[in-house]
Amino acid sequence: MSEGFELECFIRTDLGKGASRRLRRINSNIPAILYGGDKAPVSLTIAHKDIAKATESEVFFSQVITLNINNKKEPAVIKALQRHPAKPLILHADFQRVSMDKEILVKVPIHFLNEDECVGVKLGGGNIIKSLNEIEISCLPKDLPEYIEVDMLDIELGGSIHLSDITLPEEVISVALSHGEESDLTVASVQAPRGIAEEEEEEAIAEGEEAETEEEASKSEEADNDDSGGDGEK
């Protein structure tokens, strides 16, 4: 777990869409909310420049954040972030309170290692297809990793890595795997380039059609032989 981030926040009493627009336009702040635990939700304001700078790091989204609310510190994790569809602006943030002695659910980014040295890429000419870029985990805040490493070095062409193949840090649990083997999702695979894959598929189809044709011809020949034998007996 990293040292984390600290954001200066203030309690917001002027609520509603109009108030939020004024907050962004006049004060360059954004509205936010803190909820969870055994306390009531609290509406907050945060300087846009502060949260914009914090979100430049991927670690911000997977670590415990300290919210300094009117000089009172609250540990939290970010659960949702609303961005402007066309401008580089953050519009709203949702935070969830964290208790240091209770497990939390957090999505942690995946760092893929040895992509260029991967056997299926270097020797097989394949491409790495990433099905997941983050993993949802459960753990105590003190055990929260910044990221999960997935080593692609030994993955051959046609091979793949599933959640069950990843060694997680101690005391860290995959939420998906806790639901059973049917939730053992593919994290990444090494596939042949599109053109080659299509050619192989076409060849397989052609071979299948050829085998069917030969089988039908064989059956037709057997039927003809049976008919010839019948006429001879008459």
C-alpha positions, 0 to 999 in steps of 0.5 A: 500500500502506498502513502496515499493521497490527501484532498482538502474538502469543505462541507457543502450546504448549497445543494442542487443542480444550480448550486453545483453549476455555480460552484464549478463556474465561479469557484472552480470547485467540484461537488462531491459526496462521502457516504458509507459506514455508520454515518450519514452522507456528507456533501462536499466541495473540492478544488478542481485543480487538486482532484484533477492533479490527483487523478493523473495517477492511476494509483489514485483510483485503487488506494485509500484517500484521506479527505481533510474535511474542515480539518477533520480527516476521513479515510475513503476510496473513490467509487465514481468519477463523472467527467465532462463528455467533451472537455478535460473537466471533472464534474462530480466525485463519489467517495466511500468511507473506509474503516481500517479494520474492515475489508473493502472492495476495490478495482486494482489496475493490472500491469502486464510484464514482458509483452514484447518478450512473450513467446507467442509474440516473439516466436509465434508472431501473435498479438496479446489481447487483453480482456481485463485491465483491472481486477476487483479484489477484497482486502483490508486497507493496509493490504491494498496493492497499488497494482497486480502484475501479470507476466506474459513471458511464457504464454504461447500462441493460442495460450491465455492467462485466467484469474486463477493463474495469477498469484495475488498478494497475501490476504488479497482475494479475487472477488470474481473467483470467490463466486466459483470456478465459472467466474474464472475470467480470461485476463489476456490471451495470445492470438494469431494475427487476424489475417492468419487466423482467418486463413486457418479458419477457412482452411479448417472449414475447407478441410471439413467440407472436403471430408464431408464430400468424401464421406458422401461419395463413399456412401453413394458408392456403397449404395450403388454397389448394393443396387448392382448386387440386387439386380444380379440376384434377380 
